[in-house]
Amino acid sequence: MDRFITDLMDRMTLREKLGQLNLPSGGDLVTGSVMNGELSDMIRKQEIGGFFNVKGIQKINALQHLAVEESRLKIPLLVGADVIHGYETIFPIPLALSCSWDTLAVERMARISAIEASADGINWTFSPMVDICRDARWGRIAEGSGEDPYLGSLMAKAYVRGYQGNNMQGNDEILACVKHFALYGASESGRDYNTVDMSRLRMYNEYLAPYKAAVDAGAGSVMSSFNIVDGIPATANKWLLTDLLRDEWGFGGLLVTDYNSIAEMSSHGVAPLKEASIRALQAGTDMDMVSCGFLNTLEESLKEGKVVTLPSVNTIADGTAVKRPGDLLFPYIQINVDDIITIEDSELIVAFLDMVENHKMVVENSGLLTVAALKHLGVKDKRVVSILSGGNMDVITMSSVVQQGLIFRDRIFTVSVLLPDKPGELSKVAATIAAEQGNVIKLEHNQFVSTNRNAAVELRITLECFGTDHKNQIIKALEKNGYKPKLVRASL
């Protein structure tokens, strides 16, 4: 492999080397087809080392074919995506998963995510996010594991093991990317991208542990953060990226910037794009996400005799190639995600149900009221679909569950109940339904209300029952326990 990379480097032009350090967005998850756009032209010219935000095996394989068959050096591409808490099968958000303290469940979730994403042509996930956060105003706290460095470290290792499996030896294992290095969750006043000012003592004691745990677990890549560390943007911070991450911790993987963060160094008053690109390269950055600073400015900087040198570009380009998953020498995906993700896939269903069944706290305290299919708590011997729907992604939805006939339309009704806003109530209402052999399919949080000066949550519960008598029996049980049920709709 090393000889192959050395020979490849000898045949590359400077532009092609800089291209290997360039990571643009395909934008497919938002804007549609990319095949005839700028991305495909850059691939043919060998001006990118990978791309992200393109979904669908046909599109991704077509772009890989461009790289391997229509470019001069035929170098396969990294394909990234934000596979955060599932790909086709969507699991609870990472903050909710951390509430379980169940690292085996989290590892299993990441393993399923990797299997699904790799089958769709993706070989790199921008996960796990391991930023410690102690300010709930920061919205991205939902993507992390909370405030505790010990728990965060355990979860970081679990994610890495799940995504990367047996050291990236299988074609269903994907490269993990630990983010955001570092201190991104400590932004002042919980405002995203805001400044961070922290002592080294607090860094080491409270914030750095999860990043190091992920590195120790073998994470193949790390993403630098937007914020400043010691007054210097993380993307250009040599102490952070080289002295600490590489030299002290021994990280030997791929270091990528966050979205457009080289260009955004100007917002910190540091430098315009050309100077910022030099500083990022010197700090230890391998790959430039979106800003195209490396690709479009470093060649001119070299000609001008700036501090950046050709050997440093060669070293980083060579390292970027070596640090990729080995199976990228064979980049075409021969199976379709639809071949492994089916509505009857018992492993996926059981994994989700186990997480819900074993961790009631996850359900009750972390916003899982929008789950599109949820086995009622307390009954373990009845198989129920448990797949989420969401966004504009091609996921298994509730409607497809019904269409597949696993849950019949004529057995479903929806009832509104008032749930006292205090711990344990969700489990109680679930137990009430379970005692009547009802089957919870969907829970929807509607609104907070006040009853006699007591706070309550209005829930809409979609249930499966087995006839009109059974439906009435469930409603009476809810009424008896004080939940004030109101029938919203019924097909019975």
C-alpha positions in Angstrom: 0.0 0.0 0.0 2.8 2.5 0.9 4.6 1.8 -2.4 1.4 2.2 -4.3 0.8 5.6 -2.6 4.4 6.7 -3.2 4.2 5.9 -6.9 0.8 7.7 -7.1 2.2 10.8 -5.5 5.2 10.9 -7.9 2.7 11.0 -10.8 0.5 13.8 -9.4 0.7 17.4 -10.4 0.6 20.1 -7.7 -3.0 20.9 -8.6 -4.0 17.2 -8.2 -2.2 17.0 -4.8 -4.1 20.1 -3.6 -7.3 18.5 -5.0 -6.8 15.6 -2.6 -7.0 18.1 0.2 -10.4 19.5 -1.0 -13.8 18.4 0.3 -16.8 20.1 -1.3 -20.4 19.5 -0.6 -22.6 17.9 -3.2 -25.7 19.5 -1.7 -27.9 16.6 -2.8 -29.7 16.3 0.5 -31.1 19.8 -0.3 -30.8 20.6 -3.9 -31.2 17.4 -6.0 -29.1 15.9 -8.7 -25.4 16.7 -8.9 -24.3 14.7 -11.9 -24.1 17.4 -14.4 -22.9 20.2 -12.1 -19.7 21.6 -10.8 -19.0 18.6 -8.6 -18.7 16.2 -11.5 -16.4 18.6 -13.4 -14.1 18.8 -10.4 -14.0 15.0 -10.1 -12.9 14.7 -13.7 -10.1 17.2 -13.1 -9.0 15.4 -9.9 -9.7 18.6 -7.9 -11.4 16.9 -5.0 -10.4 14.1 -2.5 -14.0 13.4 -1.6 -17.5 14.9 -1.2 -20.4 14.8 1.2 -24.2 15.4 1.2 -24.9 13.2 -1.8 -27.5 10.4 -1.1 -28.4 7.4 -3.1 -26.3 4.5 -4.3 -26.9 5.2 -8.0 -25.7 8.8 -7.7 -22.7 7.9 -5.5 -21.6 5.0 -7.7 -21.9 7.3 -10.8 -19.6 9.8 -9.2 -17.1 7.1 -8.2 -17.2 5.9 -11.8 -16.3 9.4 -12.9 -13.3 9.4 -10.5 -12.1 6.0 -11.4 -12.8 5.9 -15.1 -12.8 9.6 -16.3 -10.0 11.2 -14.3 -6.3 11.0 -15.1 -5.1 9.2 -12.0 -8.4 7.2 -11.3 -8.3 7.9 -7.5 -11.5 6.8 -5.7 -13.3 9.3 -3.4 -14.2 9.6 0.2 -17.9 9.9 0.6 -19.1 11.6 3.8 -22.4 12.2 5.4 -23.8 13.2 8.8 -24.9 9.8 9.9 -25.6 10.9 13.5 -28.1 8.5 15.0 -29.0 6.2 12.2 -29.2 6.3 8.4 -32.3 4.6 7.2 -33.3 3.3 10.6 -33.4 6.4 12.8 -32.7 5.9 16.5 -33.1 8.3 19.4 -30.9 11.5 19.3 -27.4 11.1 20.8 -28.3 13.0 24.0 -31.2 10.6 24.5 -29.0 7.6 23.9 -26.5 8.8 26.5 -29.2 8.8 29.1 -29.3 5.1 28.9 -25.6 4.7 29.9 -25.8 1.6 27.7 -22.6 1.6 25.7 -23.4 -1.7 24.1 -26.8 -0.4 22.8 -25.0 2.7 21.4 -22.3 0.6 19.7 -25.1 -1.6 18.2 -26.8 1.5 16.9 -23.6 2.8 15.3 -23.0 -0.7 13.8 -26.5 -0.7 12.2 -25.9 2.8 10.9 -22.6 1.8 9.3 -24.2 -1.2 7.6 -26.9 0.9 6.2 -24.8 3.9 5.1 -22.0 1.7 3.6 -24.7 -0.1 1.5 -25.6 3.3 0.1 -22.0 4.1 -0.9 -21.1 6.2 2.1 -17.7 5.4 3.7 -17.2 8.3 6.2 -19.6 9.6 8.9 -19.2 13.0 10.6 -19.9 11.4 14.0 -19.5 11.1 16.9 -19.9 14.6 18.3 -18.3 14.4 21.7 -18.3 18.0 22.8 -19.0 18.5 26.5 -21.8 21.0 27.0 -23.1 22.5 30.2 -25.3 25.2 28.8 -28.7 23.9 27.6 -29.1 27.0 25.4 -26.7 25.6 22.9 -28.9 23.8 20.5 -26.4 21.2 19.3 -26.3 19.7 22.8 -28.8 17.3 21.2 -26.0 15.8 19.1 -23.7 15.1 22.0 -23.7 13.1 25.2 -24.2 15.9 27.7 -22.1 17.4 30.5 -20.2 14.6 32.0 -16.7 13.8 30.6 -16.7 10.2 31.9 -20.0 9.3 30.3 -19.0 11.3 27.2 -15.8 9.2 27.0 -17.6 5.9 27.3 -20.1 6.9 24.6 -17.3 8.2 22.3 -15.6 4.8 22.3 -18.8 3.0 21.7 -19.6 5.1 18.6 -16.2 4.6 17.2 -16.3 0.8 17.7 -19.7 0.6 16.1 -18.9 2.6 13.0 -15.4 1.3 12.3 -15.9 -2.3 13.5 -12.9 -4.5 13.2 -10.4 -1.8 12.2 -12.1 -1.0 9.0 -11.5 -4.5 7.6 -15.1 -5.0 6.4 -16.9 -3.4 3.5 -19.8 -2.5 5.9 -17.6 -0.5 8.2 -17.2 3.3 7.8 -14.7 5.9 9.0 -15.7 7.7 12.2 -15.0 11.4 12.5 -14.7 12.8 16.1 -16.0 16.4 16.3 -15.6 19.2 17.1 -12.0 19.5 18.2 -12.1 21.2 20.5 -14.3 22.9 23.1 -17.1 23.6 20.7 -19.8 22.9 23.3 -18.4 25.6 25.6 -19.4 28.6 23.5 -20.3 31.6 25.5 -24.0 32.1 26.3 -24.8 28.9 24.3 -24.6 30.7 21.0 -23.3 28.6 18.2 -20.0 29.7 16.7 -19.5 32.0 19.6 -16.1 32.5 21.3 -14.6 30.1 23.9 -12.3 31.3 26.6 -11.0 28.5 28.9 -7.9 27.7 31.0 -5.8 24.7 30.1 -6.6 23.3 33.6 -10.3 23.2 32.8 -9.7 21.9 29.3 -7.9 18.8 30.6 -10.1 18.2 33.6 -13.5 18.7 32.1 -13.6 18.9 28.3 -10.8 17.0 26.5 -11.4 13.5 27.8 -14.1 12.4 25.3 -11.9 13.5 22.3 -8.9 11.5 23.7 -11.1 8.5 24.4 -12.3 8.5 20.8 -8.7 8.8 19.6 -7.6 5.9 21.9 -10.5 3.8 20.4 -8.9 4.2 17.0 -11.0 7.0 15.4 -9.8 7.4 11.8 -10.5 11.1 11.5 -11.1 14.2 13.6 -12.9 17.4 12.7 -11.6 20.8 14.0 -14.1 23.2 15.4 -15.2 26.8 14.5 -14.4 28.4 17.8 -11.1 29.9 19.1 -8.9 28.0 21.6 -6.4 30.3 23.5 -7.4 33.1 21.2 -6.6 31.2 18.0 -9.2 29.6 15.7 -9.0 25.8 16.2 -8.5 25.3 12.5 -5.3 27.2 12.7 -4.2 26.3 16.2 -0.9 24.4 16.0 -0.8 23.6 19.7 -4.3 22.0 19.5 -4.0 20.1 16.2 -0.3 19.1 16.2 1.2 19.4 19.7 -1.8 18.0 21.5 -3.7 15.8 19.1 -0.8 14.3 17.1 2.2 14.5 19.3 0.8 14.1 22.8 -2.1 11.8 22.0 -0.5 10.0 19.0 -3.4 10.6 16.5 -2.3 9.4 13.1 -5.6 9.8 11.2 -7.2 12.4 8.9 -7.8 15.9 10.2 -10.6 17.7 8.4 -12.0 21.2 9.0 -15.6 22.0 9.8 -17.9 23.4 7.1 -16.1 26.4 5.5 -14.2 27.1 8.7 -10.9 28.2 6.9 -12.8 31.0 5.1 -14.7 31.9 8.3 -11.4 32.6 10.1 -11.8 36.1 8.7 -14.8 36.4 11.1 -12.4 36.0 14.0 -10.3 38.8 12.6 -7.4 36.5 11.9 -6.9 36.5 8.1 -8.5 36.4 4.7 -8.8 33.1 2.8 -5.3 33.0 1.4 -3.5 33.7 4.6 -6.0 31.5 6.6 -5.3 28.6 4.3 -1.5 28.8 5.0 -2.2 28.9 8.7 -4.5 26.0 8.6 -2.0 23.9 6.7 0.8 24.8 9.0 -1.3 24.0 12.1 -1.8 20.4 10.8 -5.0 20.4 8.8 -5.3 17.7 6.2 -8.5 18.5 4.4 -10.4 21.7 3.7 -14.2 21.3 3.9 -16.1 23.6 1.4 -14.0 26.8 1.4 -11.7 25.6 -1.4 -8.9 27.6 0.2 -6.2 24.9 -0.2 -7.2 24.3 -3.8 -7.5 27.9 -5.0 -4.8 29.7 -3.0 -1.9 27.4 -1.9 -0.5 27.1 -5.4 -0.1 30.9 -5.6 1.3 31.0 -2.1 4.0 28.5 -3.1 5.0 30.5 -6.1 5.2 33.6 -4.0 7.6 31.8 -1.6 5.3 32.1 1.3 5.9 30.1 4.5 4.1 27.1 3.1 6.4 24.7 1.2 5.9 22.0 -1.4 7.3 19.3 0.9 4.6 20.1 3.4 1.9 19.9 0.7 3.4 16.6 -0.4 3.4 15.2 3.1 -0.2 16.1 3.8 -1.5 14.9 0.4 0.4 11.6 0.9 -1.0 11.2 4.4 -4.5 12.0 3.2 -4.4 9.2 0.7 -2.9 6.7 3.2 -5.5 7.5 5.9 -8.5 6.6 3.8 -10.3 3.3 4.3 -8.5 0.5 2.5 -11.6 -0.7 0.6 -11.6 2.6 -1.4 -9.3 0.9 -3.9 -12.5 -1.0 -4.7 -15.0 1.9 -4.5 -18.1 0.6 -6.3 -20.9 -0.6 -4.0 -22.4 -3.8 -5.4 -25.5 -3.9 -3.2 -28.3 -1.5 -2.7 -29.4 -0.3 0.7 -32.9 -1.5 -0.1 -31.5 -5.0 -0.3 -30.6 -4.9 3.4 -33.1 -2.5 4.8 -36.5 -4.1 4.7 -39.6 -3.5 6.8 -39.3 -7.1 8.0 -35.6 -6.8 9.1 -35.9 -8.3 12.6 -32.4 -7.2 13.7 -33.1 -3.5 13.1 -36.5 -3.7 14.8 -35.2 -5.7 17.8 -32.3 -3.3 18.2 -34.6 -0.3 18.4 -37.2 -2.1 20.6 -34.4 -3.2 23.0 -33.3 0.4 23.4 -36.8 1.6 24.2 -37.8 -1.4 26.3 -34.7 -1.4 28.4 -34.4 2.3 28.9 -37.6 3.9 29.9 -35.7 7.0 31.0 -34.6 7.6 27.4 -38.2 7.6 26.3 -39.5 9.6 29.2 -37.0 12.4 29.6 -35.5 13.1 26.2 -38.1 14.1 23.6 -38.9 10.7 22.1 -42.5 11.6 21.9 -42.2 12.0 18.2 -41.1 8.4 17.5 -43.2 7.1 14.6 -43.5 3.6 15.9 -42.9 2.5 19.5 -43.6 -0.7 21.2 -45.7 -0.2 24.3 -43.7 -0.6 27.5 -44.1 -3.7 29.6 -45.1 -6.3 26.9 -42.1 -8.0 25.4 -43.5 -10.9 23.5 -45.2 -9.0 20.7 -43.3 -7.8 17.7 -44.1 -4.2 16.7 -42.5 -2.1 14.0 -40.2 0.6 15.3 -38.9 2.8 12.5 -38.9 6.6 12.6 -39.7 8.9 9.7 -38.2 12.3 9.1 -37.2 15.1 6.8 -36.8 14.6 3.1 -34.7 11.5 3.5 -35.7 8.3 1.9 -36.6 6.5 5.1 -39.0 3.8 6.1 -42.1 5.8 7.1 -45.3 5.1 9.1 -47.3 5.0 5.9 -45.0 2.4 4.4 -45.5 0.3 7.5 -49.2 0.4 7.0 -48.9 -0.3 3.3 -46.8 -3.3 4.0 -49.7 -4.7 6.0 -47.8 -5.1 9.3 -50.4 -2.8 10.9 -53.8 -2.8 9.3 -55.7 0.4 8.9 -58.9 -1.0 10.3 -57.1 -1.7 13.6 -55.8 1.8 14.3 -57.3 4.6 16.3 -55.9 7.8 17.9 -56.8 9.1 21.3 -55.9 12.3 23.1 -54.9 12.1 26.8 -53.8 14.6 29.5 -50.6 13.5 31.1 -49.5 15.1 34.4 -46.1 16.8 33.8 -44.1 14.9 36.2 -41.7 11.9 36.1 -43.1 8.4 35.7 -46.4 9.3 34.0 -45.4 8.1 30.5 -44.6 4.7 31.9 -47.9 4.6 33.8 -50.0 5.4 30.8 -48.1 2.9 28.8 -48.6 0.3 31.4 -52.3 1.1 31.4 -52.5 0.4 27.7 -50.3 -2.7 27.9 -52.6 -4.1 30.6 -55.4 -4.0 28.1 -53.3 -5.6 25.4 -53.2 -2.4 23.4 -50.3 -1.7 21.1 -48.8 1.8 21.0 -47.8 2.7 17.4 -47.2 6.4 17.7 -46.8 9.0 20.5 -47.2 12.7 19.6 -46.6 15.6 22.0 -49.3 18.1 21.2 -49.2 20.9 23.7 -48.7 21.9 27.4 -51.9 22.7 29.2 -53.0 23.8 32.7 -55.7 21.9 34.6 -56.7 23.4 37.9 -53.3 25.2 38.0 -51.5 21.9 37.5 -49.3 21.5 34.4 -50.1 18.7 32.0 -49.0 17.5 28.6 -51.6 16.6 26.0 -50.5 13.5 24.1 -52.0 11.9 21.1 -51.5 8.2 21.1 -52.1 6.1 18.0 -53.0 2.6 19.0 -53.5 -0.8 17.4 -56.5 -2.7 18.7 -58.6 -5.7 17.7 -62.1 -4.4 17.2 -64.5 -1.9 18.6 -65.0 -3.6 21.9 -61.2 -3.7 22.5 -61.0 0.0 21.5 -63.7 1.0 24.0 -62.0 -1.2 26.7 -58.7 0.7 26.3 -60.4 4.1 26.4 -62.3 3.1 29.6 -59.1 2.0 31.2 -57.4 5.4 30.4 -60.5 7.2 31.8 -60.4 5.2 35.0 -56.8 6.2 35.6 -57.6 9.9 35.2 -56.1 10.5 31.8 -59.3 12.1 30.3 -59.1 10.4 27.0 -60.8 11.9 23.9 -61.1 10.0 20.7 -59.5 11.9 17.9 -60.0 9.6 15.0 -60.7 6.0 14.4 -61.0 3.6 11.4 -63.2 1.3 13.4 
